[in-house]
Amino acid sequence: MATQSPWFLRFPPEIVSSIVSFLPNKDVKSLRLTYKALGEISPFSSSRVFLSANSLNIQVFRAIVDYLKFRHKIREII
């Protein structure tokens, strides 16, 4: 049995994105993880990435660079 989409996803993506833009960053991150369609619609809210010189952060940096949707949104690396 297929699951139904949430009712608010019947709105145009621009409207859903506008509504989501009023949420705190923490809630937007949670929304993006709960439903794939919301992850596509919800705006990426961070223009900064905080990294250190450890190997895990280097992997995070590589993942951001390789991900077309997010790499153009990052403006500052700290």
DSSP file (Angstrom, degrees, kcal/mol; ACC not computed):
  #  RESIDUE AA STRUCTURE BP1 BP2  ACC     N-H-->O    O-->H-N    N-H-->O    O-->H-N    TCO  KAPPA ALPHA  PHI   PSI    X-CA   Y-CA   Z-CA
    1    1 A M              0   0    0      0, 0.0     2,-0.2     0, 0.0     0, 0.0   0.000 360.0 360.0 360.0 128.1    0.0    0.0    0.0
    2    2 A A        -     0   0    0      1,-0.1     2,-0.3     0, 0.0     0, 0.0  -0.475 360.0-123.5 -77.2 145.3    1.4    3.4   -1.0
    3    3 A T        -     0   0    0     -2,-0.2     2,-0.2     1,-0.1    -1,-0.1  -0.642  24.9-119.7 -87.5 148.0    1.7    6.1    1.5
    4    4 A Q        -     0   0    0     -2,-0.3     3,-0.1     1,-0.1    -1,-0.1  -0.559  25.2-112.3 -85.1 150.3    0.0    9.4    0.8
    5    5 A S        -     0   0    0     -2,-0.2    -1,-0.1     1,-0.1     5,-0.1  -0.473  44.2 -89.7 -73.6 150.8    1.9   12.7    0.6
    6    6 A P    >   -     0   0    0      0, 0.0     3,-1.6     0, 0.0     4,-0.2  -0.309  38.6-116.1 -58.2 147.9    1.3   15.3    3.3
    7    7 A W  G >  S+     0   0    0      1,-0.3     3,-1.6     2,-0.2     4,-0.2   0.820 111.0  60.9 -58.4 -34.6   -1.6   17.6    2.4
    8    8 A F  G >  S+     0   0    0      1,-0.3     3,-1.1     2,-0.2    -1,-0.3   0.657  89.2  70.9 -74.1 -12.3    0.6   20.7    2.2
    9    9 A L  G <  S+     0   0    0     -3,-1.6    -1,-0.3     1,-0.2    -2,-0.2   0.522  81.1  75.4 -78.6  -3.3    2.7   19.2   -0.6
   10   10 A R  G <  S+     0   0    0     -3,-1.6    -1,-0.2    -4,-0.2    -2,-0.2   0.660  81.0  87.8 -77.0 -16.1   -0.2   19.7   -2.9
   11   11 A F  S <  S-     0   0    0     -3,-1.1     5,-0.0    -4,-0.2    -3,-0.0  -0.408 100.3 -84.8 -74.5 158.6    0.6   23.4   -2.9
   12   12 A P    >>  -     0   0    0      0, 0.0     4,-1.9     0, 0.0     3,-1.0  -0.329  40.7-113.5 -60.2 148.4    3.1   24.7   -5.5
   13   13 A P  H 3> S+     0   0    0      0, 0.0     4,-2.8     0, 0.0     5,-0.2   0.822 115.5  60.3 -54.8 -33.6    6.8   24.2   -4.4
   14   14 A E  H 3> S+     0   0    0      2,-0.2     4,-1.9     1,-0.2     5,-0.1   0.884 106.4  46.4 -63.2 -37.7    7.2   28.0   -4.2
   15   15 A I  H <> S+     0   0    0     -3,-1.0     4,-2.4     2,-0.2    -1,-0.2   0.923 113.1  48.1 -71.4 -44.6    4.4   28.3   -1.5
   16   16 A V  H  X S+     0   0    0     -4,-1.9     4,-2.7     1,-0.2    -2,-0.2   0.925 112.4  50.0 -61.5 -43.4    5.8   25.4    0.5
   17   17 A S  H  X S+     0   0    0     -4,-2.8     4,-1.6     1,-0.2    -1,-0.2   0.891 109.9  50.8 -62.0 -39.8    9.3   26.9    0.4
   18   18 A S  H  < S+     0   0    0     -4,-1.9     4,-0.4    -5,-0.2    -1,-0.2   0.910 111.7  47.1 -64.4 -42.4    7.9   30.3    1.5
   19   19 A I  H >< S+     0   0    0     -4,-2.4     3,-1.6     1,-0.2     4,-0.3   0.931 111.4  51.0 -63.9 -46.0    6.1   28.7    4.4
   20   20 A V  H >< S+     0   0    0     -4,-2.7     3,-1.9     1,-0.3    -1,-0.2   0.806  96.0  70.9 -63.1 -29.6    9.2   26.7    5.4
   21   21 A S  T 3< S+     0   0    0     -4,-1.6    -1,-0.3     1,-0.3    -2,-0.2   0.693  91.4  60.1 -63.7 -17.0   11.3   29.9    5.3
   22   22 A F  T <  S+     0   0    0     -3,-1.6    -1,-0.3    -4,-0.4    -2,-0.2   0.577  88.1  94.7 -84.8 -10.0    9.6   31.1    8.5
   23   23 A L  S <  S-     0   0    0     -3,-1.9     2,-0.0    -4,-0.3     5,-0.0  -0.466  86.6-100.2 -80.7 152.4   10.7   28.1   10.5
   24   24 A P    >>  -     0   0    0      0, 0.0     4,-2.1     0, 0.0     3,-0.6  -0.361  37.0-109.1 -64.2 152.9   13.8   28.1   12.7
   25   25 A N  H 3> S+     0   0    0      1,-0.2     4,-2.5     2,-0.2     5,-0.2   0.860 118.2  58.3 -52.9 -40.2   16.9   26.4   11.1
   26   26 A K  H 3> S+     0   0    0      1,-0.2     4,-1.8     2,-0.2    -1,-0.2   0.906 108.8  44.7 -58.0 -43.0   16.7   23.5   13.4
   27   27 A D  H <> S+     0   0    0     -3,-0.6     4,-2.6     2,-0.2    -1,-0.2   0.855 110.2  54.0 -72.3 -35.1   13.1   22.7   12.3
   28   28 A V  H  X S+     0   0    0     -4,-2.1     4,-2.5     2,-0.2    -2,-0.2   0.921 108.3  50.6 -63.7 -42.6   14.0   23.1    8.6
   29   29 A K  H  X S+     0   0    0     -4,-2.5     4,-1.2     1,-0.2    -2,-0.2   0.913 111.4  48.1 -60.7 -42.6   16.8   20.6    9.0
   30   30 A S  H  X S+     0   0    0     -4,-1.8     4,-1.1    -5,-0.2     3,-0.4   0.914 110.7  51.2 -64.4 -42.7   14.4   18.1   10.7
   31   31 A L  H >X S+     0   0    0     -4,-2.6     4,-1.3     1,-0.2     3,-0.7   0.913 105.4  55.7 -59.9 -43.5   11.8   18.7    7.9
   32   32 A R  H 3< S+     0   0    0     -4,-2.5     7,-0.3     1,-0.2    -1,-0.2   0.826 110.3  46.7 -60.0 -31.1   14.4   18.0    5.2
   33   33 A L  H 3< S+     0   0    0     -4,-1.2    -1,-0.2    -3,-0.4    -2,-0.2   0.693 105.6  59.4 -84.0 -19.4   15.2   14.6    6.9
   34   34 A T  H << S+     0   0    0     -4,-1.1     2,-0.4    -3,-0.7    -2,-0.2   0.813 114.2  18.8 -83.5 -30.0   11.6   13.5    7.3
   35   35 A Y    >X  -     0   0    0     -4,-1.3     4,-1.8     1,-0.1     3,-0.7  -0.971  63.9-140.7-148.3 125.4   10.3   13.5    3.8
   36   36 A K  H 3> S+     0   0    0     -2,-0.4     4,-1.5     1,-0.3     5,-0.2   0.870 103.6  54.4 -56.1 -42.3   12.3   13.4    0.5
   37   37 A A  H 3> S+     0   0    0      1,-0.2     4,-1.6     2,-0.2    -1,-0.3   0.868 107.6  51.0 -62.1 -35.8   10.0   15.8   -1.3
   38   38 A L  H <> S+     0   0    0     -3,-0.7     4,-3.2     1,-0.2    -1,-0.2   0.853 104.7  57.4 -69.2 -33.5   10.5   18.4    1.5
   39   39 A G  H  < S+     0   0    0     -4,-1.8    -1,-0.2    -7,-0.3    -2,-0.2   0.850 108.6  46.4 -63.1 -33.7   14.2   18.0    1.3
   40   40 A E  H  < S+     0   0    0     -4,-1.5    -1,-0.2     1,-0.1    -2,-0.2   0.835 120.4  37.7 -75.7 -33.8   13.9   19.0   -2.4
   41   41 A I  H  < S+     0   0    0     -4,-1.6    -2,-0.2    -5,-0.2    -3,-0.2   0.865  94.5  91.9 -86.7 -39.9   11.7   22.0   -1.7
   42   42 A S  S  < S-     0   0    0     -4,-3.2     2,-0.1    -5,-0.2   -25,-0.1  -0.291  82.0-113.7 -64.1 136.8   13.0   23.3    1.6
   43   43 A P        -     0   0    0      0, 0.0     2,-0.5     0, 0.0    -1,-0.1  -0.419  24.5-114.2 -70.6 143.5   15.7   26.0    1.2
   44   44 A F        -     0   0    0      1,-0.1    -5,-0.0    25,-0.1   -15,-0.0  -0.688  32.6-162.6 -74.7 125.0   19.2   25.2    2.3
   45   45 A S        +     0   0    0     -2,-0.5     2,-0.5   -20,-0.1    -1,-0.1   0.429  54.6  78.7 -99.9   0.6   19.6   27.6    5.2
   46   46 A S        +     0   0    0      1,-0.1    -2,-0.0   -21,-0.1    27,-0.0  -0.919  36.0 174.3-117.7 133.7   23.3   27.8    5.7
   47   47 A S  S    S+     0   0    0     -2,-0.5    28,-2.9    27,-0.1    29,-2.0   0.384  70.5  69.5-108.0   0.1   25.9   29.8    3.8
   48   48 A R  E     -a   76   0A   0     27,-0.2     2,-0.4    26,-0.2    29,-0.2  -0.910  58.7-164.5-119.8 146.3   28.7   28.9    6.2
   49   49 A V  E     -a   77   0A   0     27,-2.0    29,-3.1    -2,-0.4     2,-0.6  -0.998  11.3-150.0-127.9 128.5   30.5   25.7    6.9
   50   50 A F        +     0   0    0     -2,-0.4     2,-0.3    28,-0.2    27,-0.0  -0.877  27.0 169.6 -99.7 119.6   32.6   25.3   10.0
   51   51 A L        -     0   0    0     -2,-0.6     2,-0.2     9,-0.0    -2,-0.0  -0.925  19.1-164.4-129.7 152.1   35.5   22.9    9.5
   52   52 A S        -     0   0    0     -2,-0.3    26,-0.0     2,-0.2     5,-0.0  -0.706  42.5 -94.7-121.7-178.8   38.7   21.9   11.3
   53   53 A A  S    S+     0   0    0     -2,-0.2     2,-0.2     4,-0.1    -2,-0.0   0.205  83.2 115.2 -86.7  18.0   41.7   20.0   10.1
   54   54 A N  S  > S-     0   0    0      1,-0.1     4,-1.5     4,-0.0     3,-0.3  -0.516  77.5-112.3 -87.1 162.2   40.6   16.5   11.2
   55   55 A S  H  > S+     0   0    0      1,-0.2     4,-1.8     2,-0.2     5,-0.1   0.811 113.0  57.5 -65.0 -32.6   39.8   13.8    8.6
   56   56 A L  H  > S+     0   0    0      1,-0.2     4,-2.0     2,-0.2    -1,-0.2   0.917 106.7  49.0 -64.7 -41.9   36.1   13.7    9.2
   57   57 A N  H  > S+     0   0    0     -3,-0.3     4,-2.5     1,-0.2    -1,-0.2   0.824 107.1  55.5 -67.6 -30.5   35.7   17.4    8.4
   58   58 A I  H  X S+     0   0    0     -4,-1.5     4,-2.2     2,-0.2    -1,-0.2   0.889 107.7  49.7 -66.8 -38.1   37.7   16.9    5.2
   59   59 A Q  H  X S+     0   0    0     -4,-1.8     4,-2.3     2,-0.2    -2,-0.2   0.890 109.9  51.0 -65.1 -39.4   35.2   14.2    4.2
   60   60 A V  H  X S+     0   0    0     -4,-2.0     4,-2.3     2,-0.2    -2,-0.2   0.929 109.2  50.9 -62.5 -45.2   32.4   16.7    5.0
   61   61 A F  H  X S+     0   0    0     -4,-2.5     4,-2.4     1,-0.2    -2,-0.2   0.922 110.5  48.8 -58.1 -45.5   34.1   19.3    2.8
   62   62 A R  H  X S+     0   0    0     -4,-2.2     4,-2.1     1,-0.2    -1,-0.2   0.891 109.3  53.0 -62.4 -39.6   34.4   16.8    0.0
   63   63 A A  H  X S+     0   0    0     -4,-2.3     4,-0.9     2,-0.2    -1,-0.2   0.900 110.3  47.6 -63.5 -40.4   30.7   15.8    0.3
   64   64 A I  H >< S+     0   0    0     -4,-2.3     3,-0.8     1,-0.2     7,-0.3   0.930 111.8  49.5 -65.9 -45.1   29.6   19.5    0.1
   65   65 A V  H 3< S+     0   0    0     -4,-2.4    -2,-0.2     1,-0.2    -1,-0.2   0.863 112.6  48.2 -62.2 -36.1   31.8   20.1   -3.0
   66   66 A D  H 3< S+     0   0    0     -4,-2.1     2,-0.9    -5,-0.2    -1,-0.2   0.629  93.2  85.6 -80.2 -13.7   30.5   17.0   -4.7
   67   67 A Y    XX  -     0   0    0     -4,-0.9     4,-2.4    -3,-0.8     3,-0.8  -0.787  63.7-161.2 -97.3 105.2   26.8   17.8   -4.0
   68   68 A L  H 3> S+     0   0    0     -2,-0.9     4,-0.7     1,-0.2    -1,-0.2   0.823  85.0  55.8 -54.3 -39.1   25.6   20.1   -6.8
   69   69 A K  H 34 S+     0   0    0      1,-0.2    -1,-0.2     2,-0.1   -25,-0.1   0.869 118.3  29.7 -66.7 -36.7   22.6   21.4   -4.9
   70   70 A F  H X> S+     0   0    0     -3,-0.8     3,-1.8    -6,-0.2     4,-1.0   0.774 101.5  74.5 -96.3 -28.5   24.5   22.7   -1.9
   71   71 A R  H 3< S+     0   0    0     -4,-2.4     3,-0.2    -7,-0.3    -1,-0.1   0.791  96.1  51.8 -63.6 -26.4   27.9   23.7   -3.1
   72   72 A H  T 3< S+     0   0    0     -4,-0.7    -1,-0.3     1,-0.2    -2,-0.1   0.609 104.8  58.3 -82.1 -11.1   26.7   26.8   -4.8
   73   73 A K  T <4 S+     0   0    0     -3,-1.8     2,-0.4    -4,-0.1    -1,-0.2   0.687  82.8  94.0 -90.0 -20.7   25.0   28.0   -1.6
   74   74 A I     <  +     0   0    0     -4,-1.0   -26,-0.2    -3,-0.2   -27,-0.1  -0.610  40.1 164.8 -78.5 126.3   28.1   28.0    0.6
   75   75 A R        +     0   0    0    -28,-2.9     2,-0.4    -2,-0.4   -27,-0.2   0.561  61.5  35.9-114.0 -16.6   29.7   31.4    0.7
   76   76 A E  E     -a   48   0A   0    -29,-2.0   -27,-2.0   -26,-0.0     2,-0.5  -0.993  54.8-162.8-146.9 133.3   32.1   31.1    3.7
   77   77 A I  E      a   49   0A   0     -2,-0.4   -27,-0.2   -29,-0.2   -29,-0.1  -0.976 360.0 360.0-115.8 123.9   34.2   28.3    5.1
   78   78 A I              0   0    0    -29,-3.1   -28,-0.2    -2,-0.5    -1,-0.1   0.347 360.0 360.0-115.3 360.0   35.4   28.9    8.7
